[in-house]
Amino acid sequence: MPDLTMAPPPEGLLRERYGDHAPAAPLRLNETIRTLLGHRSVRRYLDEPLAPGTLETLVAAAQSASTSSNLQVWTVVAVEEPDRKARLAALVGDQKHVVQAPLFLVWLADLARAERLSAQAGGGREGIDYVESFLVAVVDATLAAQSAVAALESLGLGSVYIGGIRNHPQAVAAELGLPPRVMPLFGLCVGKPDPERPTSVKPRLPQEAVLHRETYDPAQADEAVARYDVTLSGFQRAQGMAEVAWSKIVADRLGVLKGLNGRERLRAALESLGFELR
Ligand SMILES: Cc1cc2nc3c(=O)[nH]c(=O)nc-3n(C[C@H](O)[C@H](O)[C@H](O)COP(=O)(O)O)c2cc1C
């Protein structure tokens, strides 16, 4: 794949991603990086099945992600049956795209497989109930899912993550037949984007907010957030959306318990799914 380091700046791509606040340094662009920078969530799909082999390709990409100590403590359940998608859509807050997408993937932190094989080998389970083991599974599953997203976008497909899967984790676990110590983390709708309903790239924070050199610098981050509020307001205006400062969105979401949309009960849900989290 050619390295296009010296190519002229991709004005469109960077402008969409950063508004007026693109990094000053020239980016090193190639096809892979263009695909990553062009990401946008897609919530409208064509009513068409995915090409044969698509699911297996996405899972191969997911499995190619790094995994802590090669433990591979994640699983994904692929849901294509319309009735099951409809029941899951109801559980995630009536999100229509879950029904409309030909494929709905549920990504799982899975300590059950490791626990089973240890038991089969006559081993113990002392390490299973710790926060560390749960985090390993969450990190592994997340890296795998995002590799699948990069792969599907490179194929011209679109997707949207569904955090609503954590609204009712026990009901999702029952629907999918999950054993104890398997936790649904997020869903992913996958389909061919409907060209009649195109989606825009949503600008991100200036790099100064997320990239600190050598040591952490809150003042630098806060200054960048103020610039981002302006950029995102412009994006909201262009999209015909209500203009709300991003910093207010974050404050509203995390500043009051209501912002968690019922997911403040997650600790109890995790316990009932067999995660002690010591
Ligand atoms: C873990 C996770 C959960 C999400 N859950 C939902 C969801 O339940 N419904 C939805 O419409 N979008 C969901 N999203 C999509 C985000 O809203 C979206 O990624 C964000 O607004 C940035 O937009 P972009 O992906 O188009 O760049 C989720 C994203 C992530 C990473």
The ligand as an SDF file (V2000), in Angstrom:
LIG
                    3D

 31 33  0  0  0  0  0  0  0  0999 V2000
  -19.7830    1.6080   22.9290 C   0  0  0  0  0  0  0  0  0  0  0  0
  -20.6710    2.4970   22.0810 C   0  0  0  0  0  0  0  0  0  0  0  0
  -22.0390    2.4410   22.2700 C   0  0  0  0  0  0  0  0  0  0  0  0
  -22.8920    3.1900   21.4430 C   0  0  0  0  0  0  0  0  0  0  0  0
  -24.2350    3.0490   21.5940 N   0  0  0  0  0  0  0  0  0  0  0  0
  -25.0620    3.6240   20.6920 C   0  0  0  0  0  0  0  0  0  0  0  0
  -26.4670    3.3430   20.7310 C   0  0  0  0  0  0  0  0  0  0  0  0
  -26.9600    2.6100   21.6010 O   0  0  0  0  0  0  0  0  0  0  0  0
  -27.2420    3.8990   19.7660 N   0  0  0  0  0  0  0  0  0  0  0  0
  -26.7300    4.6920   18.7800 C   0  0  0  0  0  0  0  0  0  0  0  0
  -27.4920    5.1440   17.9250 O   0  0  0  0  0  0  0  0  0  0  0  0
  -25.4050    4.9870   18.7250 N   0  0  0  0  0  0  0  0  0  0  0  0
  -24.5640    4.4560   19.6470 C   0  0  0  0  0  0  0  0  0  0  0  0
  -23.2150    4.6860   19.5750 N   0  0  0  0  0  0  0  0  0  0  0  0
  -22.6690    5.5270   18.5000 C   0  0  0  0  0  0  0  0  0  0  0  0
  -22.1470    6.8590   19.0280 C   0  0  0  0  0  0  0  0  0  0  0  0
  -23.2290    7.6910   19.3270 O   0  0  0  0  0  0  0  0  0  0  0  0
  -21.2460    7.4730   17.9280 C   0  0  0  0  0  0  0  0  0  0  0  0
  -20.1300    6.6380   17.7140 O   0  0  0  0  0  0  0  0  0  0  0  0
  -20.7630    8.8830   18.3390 C   0  0  0  0  0  0  0  0  0  0  0  0
  -21.8290    9.7730   18.4280 O   0  0  0  0  0  0  0  0  0  0  0  0
  -19.7620    9.4130   17.3200 C   0  0  0  0  0  0  0  0  0  0  0  0
  -20.3360    9.4100   16.0420 O   0  0  0  0  0  0  0  0  0  0  0  0
  -19.6450    8.6480   14.8240 P   0  0  0  0  0  0  0  0  0  0  0  0
  -19.4960    7.1940   15.2020 O   0  0  0  0  0  0  0  0  0  0  0  0
  -20.5590    8.8270   13.6550 O   0  0  0  0  0  0  0  0  0  0  0  0
  -18.3070    9.2860   14.6040 O   0  0  0  0  0  0  0  0  0  0  0  0
  -22.3530    4.0160   20.4250 C   0  0  0  0  0  0  0  0  0  0  0  0
  -20.9510    4.0830   20.2870 C   0  0  0  0  0  0  0  0  0  0  0  0
  -20.1270    3.3350   21.0930 C   0  0  0  0  0  0  0  0  0  0  0  0
  -18.6370    3.4010   20.8850 C   0  0  0  0  0  0  0  0  0  0  0  0
  1  2  1  0
  2  3  1  0
  2 30  2  0
  3  4  2  0
  4  5  1  0
  4 28  1  0
  5  6  2  0
  6  7  1  0
  6 13  1  0
  7  8  2  0
  7  9  1  0
  9 10  1  0
 10 11  2  0
 10 12  1  0
 12 13  2  0
 13 14  1  0
 14 15  1  0
 14 28  1  0
 15 16  1  0
 16 17  1  0
 16 18  1  0
 18 19  1  0
 18 20  1  0
 20 21  1  0
 20 22  1  0
 22 23  1  0
 23 24  1  0
 24 25  2  0
 24 26  1  0
 24 27  1  0
 28 29  2  0
 29 30  1  0
 30 31  1  0
M  END
$$$$
